[in-house]
Amino acid sequence: MPLDKLESATVSAERRGASNPIYVICQSGGRASKACERLQEAGLAHVYCVEGGMTAWERINLPVERGATKVISLERQVRIGAGSIVLLGVALARTIHPAFLAIAAFVGAGLIFAGITDYCGMAFVLSKMTWNRQSPR
């Protein structure tokens, strides 16, 4: 479930009376941690964040079931997008005007910001794209 679709009240209502724990996991652990905070603030008990996310899970060879999705991971989409924008900025600077280097500088600054804050604006925008949305079951 995407973090922006997580409604604590709905989860709480669905779990009324349930005592089994909730384990929350994402790719690296950042979004799962935020989801756990929301669920705990809504009064749910026994909510656990899987530290390190799927990356850590796979690193220690725990079993994984994958869906039939053909979507590239969000992290790879960000790398492809950032690299493409930087390459475009450099090409435009070389062929049209050096001021286009500002495009590459902007992307570099965005990557540094994402590394420091653990918030990536490009990932946020890409997560809203239709190819990254799960169809309702």
PyMOL commands that set and color helices and strands:
alter all, ss='L'
color gray80, all
select helices_A, chain A and resi 3-5+8-14+30-41+53-59+74-95+98-117+121-127+130-132
alter helices_A, ss='H'
color red, helices_A
select strands_A, chain A and resi 22-24+47-49
alter strands_A, ss='S'
color yellow, strands_A
deselect
rebuild
show_as cartoon
